[in-house]
Amino acid sequence: MFYLNNREEEFQEKLTVTKLIELKKYTYKKKIVKINDEFINPDEYSTTFIEDGDDVKILHLLAGG
């Protein structure tokens, strides 16, 4: 198991951040990804793997005025 935005998810072998975003259909352009409170650079999404027990946060950034 791992946590995605405080909800339990089934662990899958070789699940990258890119694949998780695709599976969850997160289509918003501006987002922040943190794994275990560590920011993940967008250039590293395809090479960063979700591990069993990880705490993943994917936050959607909004602009306003």
N, CA, C and O atoms as a Tinker XYZ file with bonds, in Angstrom:
   260  protein
     1  N      0.834000   -1.178000    0.000000    73     2
     2  CA     0.000000    0.000000    0.000000    64     1     3
     3  C      0.884000    1.248000    0.000000    63     2     4     5
     4  O      2.006000    1.244000    0.506000    81     3
     5  N      0.347000    2.292000   -0.574000    73     3     6
     6  CA     0.954000    3.608000   -0.440000    64     5     7
     7  C     -0.198000    4.591000   -0.287000    63     6     8     9
     8  O     -1.357000    4.245000   -0.519000    81     7
     9  N      0.120000    5.793000    0.096000    73     7    10
    10  CA    -0.906000    6.814000    0.284000    64     9    11
    11  C     -0.795000    7.849000   -0.817000    63    10    12    13
    12  O      0.296000    8.319000   -1.137000    81    11
    13  N     -1.932000    8.198000   -1.392000    73    11    14
    14  CA    -2.015000    9.265000   -2.378000    64    13    15
    15  C     -3.003000   10.284000   -1.846000    63    14    16    17
    16  O     -4.198000   10.007000   -1.740000    81    15
    17  N     -2.505000   11.454000   -1.516000    73    15    18
    18  CA    -3.339000   12.515000   -0.955000    64    17    19
    19  C     -4.169000   11.999000    0.225000    63    18    20    21
    20  O     -5.374000   12.234000    0.313000    81    19
    21  N     -3.488000   11.293000    1.123000    73    19    22
    22  CA    -4.057000   10.765000    2.375000    64    21    23
    23  C     -5.047000    9.623000    2.201000    63    22    24    25
    24  O     -5.784000    9.299000    3.132000    81    23
    25  N     -5.077000    9.012000    1.030000    73    23    26
    26  CA    -5.952000    7.852000    0.804000    64    25    27
    27  C     -5.099000    6.648000    0.434000    63    26    28    29
    28  O     -4.138000    6.761000   -0.327000    81    27
    29  N     -5.466000    5.493000    0.984000    73    27    30
    30  CA    -4.718000    4.275000    0.682000    64    29    31
    31  C     -4.934000    3.857000   -0.767000    63    30    32    33
    32  O     -6.047000    3.914000   -1.291000    81    31
    33  N     -3.848000    3.438000   -1.397000    73    31    34
    34  CA    -3.878000    2.946000   -2.775000    64    33    35
    35  C     -3.137000    1.614000   -2.817000    63    34    36    37
    36  O     -2.227000    1.371000   -2.025000    81    35
    37  N     -3.538000    0.764000   -3.744000    73    35    38
    38  CA    -2.844000   -0.510000   -3.944000    64    37    39
    39  C     -1.467000   -0.253000   -4.540000    63    38    40    41
    40  O     -1.329000    0.514000   -5.493000    81    39
    41  N     -0.462000   -0.889000   -3.983000    73    39    42
    42  CA     0.894000   -0.766000   -4.495000    64    41    43
    43  C      1.031000   -1.561000   -5.789000    63    42    44    45
    44  O      0.542000   -2.686000   -5.894000    81    43
    45  N      1.697000   -0.969000   -6.764000    73    43    46
    46  CA     1.983000   -1.635000   -8.032000    64    45    47
    47  C      3.482000   -1.555000   -8.281000    63    46    48    49
    48  O      4.088000   -0.498000   -8.100000    81    47
    49  N      4.074000   -2.650000   -8.689000    73    47    50
    50  CA     5.496000   -2.664000   -9.023000    64    49    51
    51  C      5.770000   -1.725000  -10.196000    63    50    52    53
    52  O      4.963000   -1.613000  -11.119000    81    51
    53  N      6.901000   -1.063000  -10.145000    73    51    54
    54  CA     7.391000   -0.210000  -11.233000    64    53    55
    55  C      6.423000    0.905000  -11.600000    63    54    56    57
    56  O      6.299000    1.261000  -12.772000    81    55
    57  N      5.737000    1.458000  -10.607000    73    55    58
    58  CA     4.821000    2.585000  -10.830000    64    57    59
    59  C      5.605000    3.884000  -10.699000    63    58    60    61
    60  O      6.110000    4.213000   -9.626000    81    59
    61  N      5.699000    4.616000  -11.801000    73    59    62
    62  CA     6.391000    5.906000  -11.783000    64    61    63
    63  C      5.386000    7.011000  -11.487000    63    62    64    65
    64  O      4.174000    6.800000  -11.541000    81    63
    65  N      5.905000    8.178000  -11.177000    73    63    66
    66  CA     5.037000    9.337000  -10.961000    64    65    67
    67  C      4.252000    9.633000  -12.233000    63    66    68    69
    68  O      3.058000    9.924000  -12.167000    81    67
    69  N      4.900000    9.563000  -13.378000    73    67    70
    70  CA     4.219000    9.799000  -14.659000    64    69    71
    71  C      3.049000    8.839000  -14.837000    63    70    72    73
    72  O      1.952000    9.259000  -15.203000    81    71
    73  N      3.272000    7.567000  -14.582000    73    71    74
    74  CA     2.216000    6.557000  -14.747000    64    73    75
    75  C      1.079000    6.791000  -13.752000    63    74    76    77
    76  O     -0.091000    6.645000  -14.106000    81    75
    77  N      1.411000    7.150000  -12.517000    73    75    78
    78  CA     0.380000    7.433000  -11.515000    64    77    79
    79  C     -0.489000    8.609000  -11.958000    63    78    80    81
    80  O     -1.713000    8.553000  -11.836000    81    79
    81  N      0.127000    9.661000  -12.465000    73    79    82
    82  CA    -0.621000   10.818000  -12.961000    64    81    83
    83  C     -1.543000   10.406000  -14.102000    63    82    84    85
    84  O     -2.682000   10.868000  -14.171000    81    83
    85  N     -1.067000    9.544000  -14.996000    73    83    86
    86  CA    -1.901000    9.057000  -16.107000    64    85    87
    87  C     -3.052000    8.197000  -15.589000    63    86    88    89
    88  O     -4.191000    8.362000  -16.025000    81    87
    89  N     -2.765000    7.285000  -14.665000    73    87    90
    90  CA    -3.807000    6.401000  -14.122000    64    89    91
    91  C     -4.915000    7.178000  -13.417000    63    90    92    93
    92  O     -6.092000    6.828000  -13.511000    81    91
    93  N     -4.527000    8.225000  -12.717000    73    91    94
    94  CA    -5.500000    9.024000  -11.959000    64    93    95
    95  C     -6.128000   10.127000  -12.807000    63    94    96    97
    96  O     -7.004000   10.860000  -12.347000    81    95
    97  N     -5.663000   10.232000  -14.061000    73    95    98
    98  CA    -6.201000   11.218000  -15.006000    64    97    99
    99  C     -6.077000   12.653000  -14.485000    63    98   100   101
   100  O     -6.990000   13.467000  -14.627000    81    99
   101  N     -4.926000   12.937000  -13.879000    73    99   102
   102  CA    -4.645000   14.299000  -13.421000    64   101   103
   103  C     -4.142000   15.088000  -14.627000    63   102   104   105
   104  O     -2.974000   14.982000  -15.001000    81   103
   105  N     -5.025000   15.877000  -15.230000    73   103   106
   106  CA    -4.695000   16.567000  -16.467000    64   105   107
   107  C     -4.303000   18.025000  -16.264000    63   106   108   109
   108  O     -3.901000   18.692000  -17.217000    81   107
   109  N     -4.412000   18.523000  -15.052000    73   107   110
   110  CA    -4.062000   19.929000  -14.848000    64   109   111
   111  C     -2.575000   20.147000  -15.099000    63   110   112   113
   112  O     -1.743000   19.294000  -14.788000    81   111
   113  N     -2.260000   21.310000  -15.668000    73   111   114
   114  CA    -0.899000   21.590000  -16.108000    64   113   115
   115  C      0.042000   21.931000  -14.964000    63   114   116   117
   116  O      1.195000   21.501000  -14.961000    81   115
   117  N     -0.432000   22.692000  -14.003000    73   115   118
   118  CA     0.443000   23.131000  -12.914000    64   117   119
   119  C      0.184000   22.279000  -11.683000    63   118   120   121
   120  O     -0.904000   22.301000  -11.108000    81   119
   121  N      1.201000   21.529000  -11.292000    73   119   122
   122  CA     1.054000   20.650000  -10.138000    64   121   123
   123  C      2.383000   20.522000   -9.414000    63   122   124   125
   124  O      3.450000   20.749000   -9.985000    81   123
   125  N      2.294000   20.156000   -8.156000    73   123   126
   126  CA     3.463000   19.861000   -7.347000    64   125   127
   127  C      3.319000   18.416000   -6.885000    63   126   128   129
   128  O      2.247000   17.991000   -6.456000    81   127
   129  N      4.416000   17.670000   -6.979000    73   127   130
   130  CA     4.426000   16.290000   -6.508000    64   129   131
   131  C      5.450000   16.184000   -5.381000    63   130   132   133
   132  O      6.595000   16.614000   -5.515000    81   131
   133  N      5.008000   15.601000   -4.268000    73   131   134
   134  CA     5.891000   15.338000   -3.140000    64   133   135
   135  C      5.771000   13.859000   -2.782000    63   134   136   137
   136  O      4.675000   13.298000   -2.763000    81   135
   137  N      6.901000   13.247000   -2.503000    73   135   138
   138  CA     6.915000   11.875000   -2.004000    64   137   139
   139  C      7.664000   11.902000   -0.683000    63   138   140   141
   140  O      8.833000   12.282000   -0.617000    81   139
   141  N      6.958000   11.486000    0.376000    73   139   142
   142  CA     7.543000   11.503000    1.719000    64   141   143
   143  C      8.121000   12.885000    2.042000    63   142   144   145
   144  O      9.235000   13.007000    2.552000    81   143
   145  N      7.336000   13.923000    1.732000    73   143   146
   146  CA     7.675000   15.331000    1.993000    64   145   147
   147  C      8.864000   15.847000    1.200000    63   146   148   149
   148  O      9.422000   16.887000    1.548000    81   147
   149  N      9.269000   15.146000    0.139000    73   147   150
   150  CA    10.360000   15.603000   -0.720000    64   149   151
   151  C      9.782000   15.980000   -2.086000    63   150   152   153
   152  O      9.126000   15.163000   -2.734000    81   151
   153  N     10.029000   17.226000   -2.522000    73   151   154
   154  CA     9.545000   17.675000   -3.816000    64   153   155
   155  C     10.221000   16.896000   -4.936000    63   154   156   157
   156  O     11.423000   16.632000   -4.897000    81   155
   157  N      9.422000   16.538000   -5.933000    73   155   158
   158  CA     9.935000   15.832000   -7.106000    64   157   159
   159  C      9.905000   16.797000   -8.283000    63   158   160   161
   160  O      8.864000   17.380000   -8.588000    81   159
   161  N     11.037000   16.964000   -8.936000    73   159   162
   162  CA    11.147000   17.833000  -10.092000    64   161   163
   163  C     10.378000   17.204000  -11.257000    63   162   164   165
   164  O     10.476000   15.995000  -11.472000    81   163
   165  N      9.618000   17.996000  -12.008000    73   163   166
   166  CA     8.864000   17.437000  -13.149000    64   165   167
   167  C      9.731000   16.660000  -14.134000    63   166   168   169
   168  O      9.249000   15.715000  -14.760000    81   167
   169  N     10.986000   17.034000  -14.283000    73   167   170
   170  CA    11.896000   16.304000  -15.175000    64   169   171
   171  C     12.180000   14.893000  -14.678000    63   170   172   173
   172  O     12.678000   14.058000  -15.433000    81   171
   173  N     11.866000   14.620000  -13.404000    73   171   174
   174  CA    12.153000   13.319000  -12.810000    64   173   175
   175  C     10.912000   12.430000  -12.661000    63   174   176   177
   176  O     11.016000   11.327000  -12.126000    81   175
   177  N      9.755000   12.883000  -13.119000    73   175   178
   178  CA     8.517000   12.107000  -12.957000    64   177   179
   179  C      8.618000   10.723000  -13.598000    63   178   180   181
   180  O      8.151000    9.739000  -13.024000    81   179
   181  N      9.217000   10.644000  -14.763000    73   179   182
   182  CA     9.256000    9.357000  -15.487000    64   181   183
   183  C     10.298000    8.392000  -14.921000    63   182   184   185
   184  O     10.281000    7.206000  -15.250000    81   183
   185  N     11.200000    8.885000  -14.080000    73   183   186
   186  CA    12.239000    8.023000  -13.516000    64   185   187
   187  C     12.111000    7.832000  -12.011000    63   186   188   189
   188  O     12.919000    7.133000  -11.400000    81   187
   189  N     11.093000    8.453000  -11.412000    73   187   190
   190  CA    10.877000    8.328000   -9.968000    64   189   191
   191  C      9.799000    7.285000   -9.715000    63   190   192   193
   192  O      8.671000    7.421000  -10.189000    81   191
   193  N     10.148000    6.252000   -8.971000    73   191   194
   194  CA     9.231000    5.155000   -8.698000    64   193   195
   195  C      8.564000    5.325000   -7.344000    63   194   196   197
   196  O      9.189000    5.771000   -6.382000    81   195
   197  N      7.280000    4.962000   -7.279000    73   195   198
   198  CA     6.526000    4.936000   -6.029000    64   197   199
   199  C      6.861000    3.617000   -5.337000    63   198   200   201
   200  O      6.755000    2.548000   -5.938000    81   199
   201  N      7.259000    3.699000   -4.091000    73   199   202
   202  CA     7.613000    2.508000   -3.320000    64   201   203
   203  C      6.499000    2.157000   -2.343000    63   202   204   205
   204  O      5.696000    3.008000   -1.963000    81   203
   205  N      6.466000    0.905000   -1.949000    73   203   206
   206  CA     5.493000    0.450000   -0.952000    64   205   207
   207  C      5.672000    1.267000    0.326000    63   206   208   209
   208  O      6.784000    1.385000    0.841000    81   207
   209  N      4.577000    1.828000    0.835000    73   207   210
   210  CA     4.614000    2.614000    2.062000    64   209   211
   211  C      4.832000    4.107000    1.850000    63   210   212   213
   212  O      4.795000    4.875000    2.810000    81   211
   213  N      5.057000    4.530000    0.606000    73   211   214
   214  CA     5.288000    5.955000    0.349000    64   213   215
   215  C      4.038000    6.788000    0.620000    63   214   216   217
   216  O      2.909000    6.311000    0.516000    81   215
   217  N      4.282000    8.051000    0.972000    73   215   218
   218  CA     3.223000    9.040000    1.156000    64   217   219
   219  C      3.362000   10.042000    0.008000    63   218   220   221
   220  O      4.269000   10.873000    0.006000    81   219
   221  N      2.461000    9.953000   -0.956000    73   219   222
   222  CA     2.524000   10.761000   -2.174000    64   221   223
   223  C      1.464000   11.852000   -2.101000    63   222   224   225
   224  O      0.308000   11.599000   -1.763000    81   223
   225  N      1.882000   13.057000   -2.422000    73   223   226
   226  CA     0.953000   14.176000   -2.515000    64   225   227
   227  C      1.077000   14.769000   -3.918000    63   226   228   229
   228  O      2.178000   15.076000   -4.375000    81   227
   229  N     -0.048000   14.927000   -4.587000    73   227   230
   230  CA    -0.076000   15.612000   -5.877000    64   229   231
   231  C     -1.040000   16.779000   -5.717000    63   230   232   233
   232  O     -2.247000   16.599000   -5.561000    81   231
   233  N     -0.469000   17.981000   -5.761000    73   231   234
   234  CA    -1.241000   19.185000   -5.494000    64   233   235
   235  C     -1.416000   19.993000   -6.769000    63   234   236   237
   236  O     -0.468000   20.205000   -7.525000    81   235
   237  N     -2.635000   20.434000   -6.992000    73   235   238
   238  CA    -2.981000   21.248000   -8.162000    64   237   239
   239  C     -2.803000   22.716000   -7.800000    63   238   240   241
   240  O     -3.379000   23.192000   -6.821000    81   239
   241  N     -2.018000   23.425000   -8.577000    73   239   242
   242  CA    -1.777000   24.848000   -8.321000    64   241   243
   243  C     -2.821000   25.676000   -9.038000    63   242   244   245
   244  O     -3.152000   25.422000  -10.196000    81   243
   245  N     -3.331000   26.662000   -8.337000    73   243   246
   246  CA    -4.314000   27.574000   -8.897000    64   245   247
   247  C     -3.764000   28.990000   -8.864000    63   246   248   249
   248  O     -2.977000   29.347000   -7.987000    81   247
   249  N     -4.181000   29.776000   -9.814000    73   247   250
   250  CA    -3.809000   31.198000   -9.827000    64   249   251
   251  C     -5.073000   32.009000   -9.628000    63   250   252   253
   252  O     -6.150000   31.623000  -10.082000    81   251
   253  N     -4.944000   33.077000   -8.982000    73   251   254
   254  CA    -6.118000   33.915000   -8.753000    64   253   255
   255  C     -5.710000   35.358000   -8.559000    63   254   256   257
   256  O     -4.531000   35.713000   -8.549000    81   255
   257  N     -6.723000   36.160000   -8.409000    73   255   258
   258  CA    -6.382000   37.570000   -8.248000    64   257   259
   259  C     -7.434000   38.292000   -7.466000    63   258   260
   260  O     -7.314000   39.494000   -7.232000    81   259
